[in-house]
Every structure is written in C-alpha cells, then in structure tokens.
Amino acid sequence: MFAAGDEVLIVSCEDDPSVVGRTGRIVDGVPPGPLTAGRWTVHRIGLMHAPVLCHAHELKRTGR
C-alpha cells in the first residue's frame, strides 16, 4: 500500500518501460480503483516523462 507523496523506485512499468530504474512520487491519495485498472499514478519522474500508471508490484518504496 502506498500513500500520496511516497517516493518509489519503478522496477518495471507496463505503461512506459522507459521509466524503469527511475524514482517518482505517488499521486493517489486513496488506493487505485477501476478507472486506472488498479494502477498507481507516479509523477515527478523527470523533465521528459509524463506521469505513468504502474501496478503495485512494479513499484518499490524508497523510504524517503
């Protein structure tokens, strides 16, 4: 389970494989639902990357 603002490492991403290995922040204030197909929104990945949708198993909390 993640919370809004958590920093995460993207270990894989079906939505955009080019962001693998980058860190970002969770946007969602509540667990994701049907609108995002159960995927978390991650932003602040980098200047050239829009927010992406990732499943929980594709993310690892960094502790920051």
DRENVOTI-670628 format. One record per atom (N, C-alpha, C): chain; residue in one letter; residue number from 0; x negated, y negated, z negated. Coordinates in pm, 1 decimal, m for minus. Example, Ala and Ser with C-alpha at 12.3 -4.5 7.8 and 13.67 -1.06 7.14 Angstrom:
! residues 2
+------+------+-----+----------+----------+----------+
! unit ! code ! pos !        u !        v !        w !
+------+------+-----+----------+----------+----------+
!    A !    A !   0 !  m1319.0 !    569.0 !   m780.0 !
!    A !    A !   0 !  m1230.0 !    450.0 !   m780.0 !
!    A !    A !   0 !  m1320.0 !    330.0 !   m780.0 !
!    A !    S !   1 !  m1285.0 !    225.0 !   m708.0 !
!    A !    S !   1 !  m1367.0 !    106.0 !   m714.0 !
!    A !    S !   1 !  m1290.0 !     m3.0 !   m787.0 !
+------+------+-----+----------+----------+----------+
END
This chain:
! residues 64
+------+------+-----+----------+----------+----------+
! unit ! code ! pos !        u !        v !        w !
+------+------+-----+----------+----------+----------+
!    A !    M !   0 !    m85.1 !    118.3 !      0.0 !
!    A !    M !   0 !      0.0 !      0.0 !      0.0 !
!    A !    M !   0 !    m89.1 !   m123.8 !      0.0 !
!    A !    F !   1 !    m53.6 !   m219.9 !     79.5 !
!    A !    F !   1 !   m127.8 !   m345.4 !     89.7 !
!    A !    F !   1 !    m38.7 !   m460.4 !     45.9 !
!    A !    A !   2 !   m100.6 !   m572.6 !     16.4 !
!    A !    A !   2 !    m27.8 !   m694.3 !    m20.5 !
!    A !    A !   2 !    m75.2 !   m808.0 !     69.1 !
!    A !    A !   3 !      9.6 !   m907.7 !     86.6 !
!    A !    A !   3 !    m27.5 !  m1023.2 !    168.2 !
!    A !    A !   3 !   m157.9 !  m1082.4 !    117.3 !
!    A !    G !   4 !   m249.4 !  m1109.0 !    210.5 !
!    A !    G !   4 !   m377.0 !  m1168.2 !    176.0 !
!    A !    G !   4 !   m489.4 !  m1069.5 !    151.1 !
!    A !    D !   5 !   m458.2 !   m940.1 !    137.2 !
!    A !    D !   5 !   m562.8 !   m839.3 !    117.9 !
!    A !    D !   5 !   m657.0 !   m839.3 !    237.9 !
!    A !    E !   6 !   m788.0 !   m834.2 !    212.1 !
!    A !    E !   6 !   m883.2 !   m818.5 !    320.5 !
!    A !    E !   6 !   m897.5 !   m670.0 !    350.0 !
!    A !    V !   7 !   m894.0 !   m635.4 !    479.0 !
!    A !    V !   7 !   m903.3 !   m495.8 !    519.8 !
!    A !    V !   7 !  m1005.9 !   m479.9 !    631.5 !
!    A !    L !   8 !  m1067.3 !   m362.2 !    634.9 !
!    A !    L !   8 !  m1154.0 !   m322.2 !    744.4 !
!    A !    L !   8 !  m1067.8 !   m241.1 !    840.0 !
!    A !    I !   9 !  m1074.8 !   m272.9 !    966.5 !
!    A !    I !   9 !   m997.9 !   m199.6 !   1066.7 !
!    A !    I !   9 !  m1084.3 !    m82.2 !   1114.0 !
!    A !    V !  10 !  m1047.1 !     38.7 !   1073.9 !
!    A !    V !  10 !  m1125.6 !    157.6 !   1108.5 !
!    A !    V !  10 !  m1081.1 !    220.2 !   1240.4 !
!    A !    S !  11 !   m960.1 !    193.3 !   1281.0 !
!    A !    S !  11 !   m908.7 !    229.3 !   1413.0 !
!    A !    S !  11 !   m784.8 !    142.8 !   1434.1 !
!    A !    C !  12 !   m745.4 !    124.5 !   1559.9 !
!    A !    C !  12 !   m627.1 !     42.2 !   1586.8 !
!    A !    C !  12 !   m569.7 !     77.8 !   1722.6 !
!    A !    E !  13 !   m459.2 !    146.9 !   1719.7 !
!    A !    E !  13 !   m389.9 !    186.4 !   1842.7 !
!    A !    E !  13 !   m347.4 !     63.3 !   1922.7 !
!    A !    D !  14 !   m310.2 !    m44.7 !   1853.9 !
!    A !    D !  14 !   m262.4 !   m167.3 !   1917.3 !
!    A !    D !  14 !   m372.9 !   m237.2 !   1996.8 !
!    A !    D !  15 !   m496.3 !   m241.9 !   1943.5 !
!    A !    D !  15 !   m607.6 !   m309.8 !   2009.6 !
!    A !    D !  15 !   m740.1 !   m248.1 !   1963.7 !
!    A !    P !  16 !   m790.6 !   m148.8 !   2035.6 !
!    A !    P !  16 !   m914.5 !    m81.7 !   1996.0 !
!    A !    P !  16 !  m1036.4 !   m173.7 !   1987.2 !
!    A !    S !  17 !  m1031.6 !   m290.4 !   2049.3 !
!    A !    S !  17 !  m1146.9 !   m381.4 !   2046.7 !
!    A !    S !  17 !  m1171.0 !   m443.6 !   1908.9 !
!    A !    V !  18 !  m1077.0 !   m431.2 !   1816.5 !
!    A !    V !  18 !  m1093.9 !   m489.4 !   1683.1 !
!    A !    V !  18 !  m1150.6 !   m390.8 !   1581.3 !
!    A !    V !  19 !  m1174.9 !   m267.4 !   1621.3 !
!    A !    V !  19 !  m1229.3 !   m166.5 !   1530.3 !
!    A !    V !  19 !  m1364.2 !   m214.1 !   1476.6 !
!    A !    G !  20 !  m1381.6 !   m202.0 !   1344.7 !
!    A !    G !  20 !  m1504.0 !   m244.1 !   1278.8 !
!    A !    G !  20 !  m1499.4 !   m386.6 !   1226.4 !
!    A !    R !  21 !  m1395.6 !   m459.4 !   1259.6 !
!    A !    R !  21 !  m1379.8 !   m597.3 !   1212.6 !
!    A !    R !  21 !  m1295.9 !   m600.7 !   1085.2 !
!    A !    T !  22 !  m1304.1 !   m710.5 !   1014.1 !
!    A !    T !  22 !  m1220.0 !   m730.3 !    896.7 !
!    A !    T !  22 !  m1115.1 !   m835.1 !    928.7 !
!    A !    G !  23 !  m1005.2 !   m829.0 !    855.9 !
!    A !    G !  23 !   m896.9 !   m924.1 !    870.7 !
!    A !    G !  23 !   m816.5 !   m929.0 !    743.1 !
!    A !    R !  24 !   m709.9 !  m1004.4 !    744.6 !
!    A !    R !  24 !   m622.3 !  m1019.4 !    628.5 !
!    A !    R !  24 !   m481.2 !   m971.8 !    662.1 !
!    A !    I !  25 !   m419.1 !   m906.2 !    564.2 !
!    A !    I !  25 !   m280.2 !   m860.7 !    578.1 !
!    A !    I !  25 !   m187.3 !   m981.3 !    571.0 !
!    A !    V !  26 !    m92.1 !   m987.7 !    662.7 !
!    A !    V !  26 !      6.3 !  m1096.7 !    666.6 !
!    A !    V !  26 !    130.4 !  m1061.0 !    585.5 !
!    A !    D !  27 !    173.8 !   m936.1 !    595.2 !
!    A !    D !  27 !    303.1 !   m892.5 !    541.6 !
!    A !    D !  27 !    313.1 !   m905.9 !    389.7 !
!    A !    G !  28 !    422.9 !   m966.2 !    344.9 !
!    A !    G !  28 !    449.4 !   m977.5 !    202.0 !
!    A !    G !  28 !    526.8 !   m858.9 !    146.8 !
!    A !    V !  29 !    580.8 !   m777.8 !    236.2 !
!    A !    V !  29 !    656.1 !   m657.3 !    198.0 !
!    A !    V !  29 !    609.6 !   m543.0 !    288.4 !
!    A !    P !  30 !    629.0 !   m418.4 !    247.9 !
!    A !    P !  30 !    590.8 !   m307.0 !    335.6 !
!    A !    P !  30 !    659.3 !   m318.7 !    471.3 !
!    A !    P !  31 !    588.1 !   m283.7 !    578.8 !
!    A !    P !  31 !    645.3 !   m296.1 !    712.5 !
!    A !    P !  31 !    763.6 !   m202.6 !    734.9 !
!    A !    G !  32 !    851.8 !   m243.8 !    821.6 !
!    A !    G !  32 !    972.1 !   m166.7 !    849.5 !
!    A !    G !  32 !    986.1 !   m133.0 !    996.3 !
!    A !    P !  33 !   1108.9 !   m112.4 !   1041.7 !
!    A !    P !  33 !   1134.9 !    m68.5 !   1178.2 !
!    A !    P !  33 !   1093.4 !   m170.2 !   1285.6 !
!    A !    L !  34 !   1097.0 !   m297.6 !   1254.3 !
!    A !    L !  34 !   1062.2 !   m399.8 !   1353.5 !
!    A !    L !  34 !    918.6 !   m382.7 !   1403.0 !
!    A !    T !  35 !    827.5 !   m343.4 !   1314.2 !
!    A !    T !  35 !    686.7 !   m323.5 !   1352.5 !
!    A !    T !  35 !    651.6 !   m175.5 !   1360.4 !
!    A !    A !  36 !    749.6 !    m90.3 !   1358.9 !
!    A !    A !  36 !    729.0 !     55.4 !   1364.5 !
!    A !    A !  36 !    639.1 !    102.8 !   1250.5 !
!    A !    G !  37 !    655.0 !     40.9 !   1133.6 !
!    A !    G !  37 !    580.0 !     81.8 !   1015.6 !
!    A !    G !  37 !    435.6 !     35.2 !   1013.3 !
!    A !    R !  38 !    399.8 !    m58.3 !   1101.1 !
!    A !    R !  38 !    261.8 !   m105.2 !   1108.7 !
!    A !    R !  38 !    244.9 !   m238.5 !   1036.2 !
!    A !    W !  39 !    126.9 !   m257.2 !    977.9 !
!    A !    W !  39 !     92.2 !   m379.5 !    906.9 !
!    A !    W !  39 !     37.2 !   m482.6 !   1005.2 !
!    A !    T !  40 !     69.8 !   m610.4 !    983.4 !
!    A !    T !  40 !     16.2 !   m718.4 !   1066.1 !
!    A !    T !  40 !   m113.8 !   m766.9 !   1003.6 !
!    A !    V !  41 !   m219.9 !   m768.4 !   1083.3 !
!    A !    V !  41 !   m351.3 !   m811.8 !   1037.4 !
!    A !    V !  41 !   m393.0 !   m932.8 !   1120.6 !
!    A !    H !  42 !   m434.2 !  m1040.4 !   1052.7 !
!    A !    H !  42 !   m479.7 !  m1159.8 !   1123.5 !
!    A !    H !  42 !   m615.1 !  m1203.3 !   1068.0 !
!    A !    R !  43 !   m665.4 !  m1316.7 !   1116.0 !
!    A !    R !  43 !   m798.4 !  m1368.8 !   1080.8 !
!    A !    R !  43 !   m907.9 !  m1267.6 !   1115.5 !
!    A !    I !  44 !   m892.6 !  m1206.2 !   1230.4 !
!    A !    I !  44 !   m987.8 !  m1105.9 !   1277.3 !
!    A !    I !  44 !  m1107.4 !  m1173.7 !   1344.9 !
!    A !    G !  45 !  m1082.3 !  m1281.9 !   1411.5 !
!    A !    G !  45 !  m1185.8 !  m1356.0 !   1482.3 !
!    A !    G !  45 !  m1122.2 !  m1455.9 !   1575.9 !
!    A !    L !  46 !  m1203.3 !  m1547.9 !   1625.7 !
!    A !    L !  46 !  m1151.2 !  m1654.1 !   1712.7 !
!    A !    L !  46 !  m1088.5 !  m1601.2 !   1841.0 !
!    A !    M !  47 !  m1140.8 !  m1492.7 !   1892.6 !
!    A !    M !  47 !  m1093.9 !  m1441.0 !   2020.9 !
!    A !    M !  47 !   m989.5 !  m1329.5 !   2007.1 !
!    A !    H !  48 !   m939.9 !  m1306.3 !   1884.7 !
!    A !    H !  48 !   m844.4 !  m1197.2 !   1863.0 !
!    A !    H !  48 !   m715.9 !  m1248.6 !   1800.3 !
!    A !    A !  49 !   m605.8 !  m1213.7 !   1863.6 !
!    A !    A !  49 !   m473.7 !  m1244.3 !   1807.2 !
!    A !    A !  49 !   m444.8 !  m1144.0 !   1695.6 !
!    A !    P !  50 !   m345.4 !  m1171.8 !   1612.8 !
!    A !    P !  50 !   m306.8 !  m1072.2 !   1510.9 !
!    A !    P !  50 !   m272.1 !   m939.1 !   1578.1 !
!    A !    V !  51 !   m300.6 !   m830.5 !   1506.4 !
!    A !    V !  51 !   m272.5 !   m696.1 !   1557.2 !
!    A !    V !  51 !   m183.8 !   m620.8 !   1458.5 !
!    A !    L !  52 !   m120.8 !   m516.0 !   1507.9 !
!    A !    L !  52 !    m39.3 !   m428.0 !   1424.4 !
!    A !    L !  52 !   m114.2 !   m296.6 !   1406.7 !
!    A !    C !  53 !   m133.2 !   m255.1 !   1281.0 !
!    A !    C !  53 !   m206.5 !   m131.9 !   1251.7 !
!    A !    C !  53 !   m131.0 !    m48.0 !   1150.1 !
!    A !    H !  54 !   m137.0 !     82.9 !   1168.0 !
!    A !    H !  54 !    m82.0 !    174.8 !   1069.1 !
!    A !    H !  54 !   m171.2 !    173.7 !    945.3 !
!    A !    A !  55 !   m117.1 !    208.3 !    830.9 !
!    A !    A !  55 !   m192.2 !    208.1 !    705.1 !
!    A !    A !  55 !   m316.3 !    297.0 !    713.3 !
!    A !    H !  56 !   m307.1 !    410.6 !    781.2 !
!    A !    H !  56 !   m422.7 !    499.8 !    790.6 !
!    A !    H !  56 !   m534.2 !    443.4 !    878.9 !
!    A !    E !  57 !   m506.6 !    335.7 !    951.7 !
!    A !    E !  57 !   m606.8 !    271.7 !   1036.3 !
!    A !    E !  57 !   m681.0 !    159.6 !    962.8 !
!    A !    L !  58 !   m643.0 !    135.1 !    838.3 !
!    A !    L !  58 !   m699.1 !     24.5 !    760.0 !
!    A !    L !  58 !   m761.8 !     73.1 !    630.6 !
!    A !    K !  59 !   m864.7 !      2.2 !    586.7 !
!    A !    K !  59 !   m929.1 !     33.7 !    459.2 !
!    A !    K !  59 !   m948.0 !    m96.6 !    382.2 !
!    A !    R !  60 !   m894.9 !   m103.6 !    260.9 !
!    A !    R !  60 !   m907.9 !   m223.9 !    178.3 !
!    A !    R !  60 !  m1054.5 !   m245.6 !    145.5 !
!    A !    T !  61 !  m1102.7 !   m371.4 !    157.1 !
!    A !    T !  61 !  m1243.6 !   m400.8 !    129.8 !
!    A !    T !  61 !  m1265.2 !   m437.6 !    m17.2 !
!    A !    G !  62 !  m1160.8 !   m473.9 !    m87.6 !
!    A !    G !  62 !  m1174.6 !   m511.7 !   m228.3 !
!    A !    G !  62 !  m1198.1 !   m660.2 !   m249.0 !
!    A !    R !  63 !  m1193.7 !   m735.6 !   m140.8 !
!    A !    R !  63 !  m1212.2 !   m881.3 !   m151.4 !
!    A !    R !  63 !  m1080.7 !   m953.6 !   m145.0 !
+------+------+-----+----------+----------+----------+
END
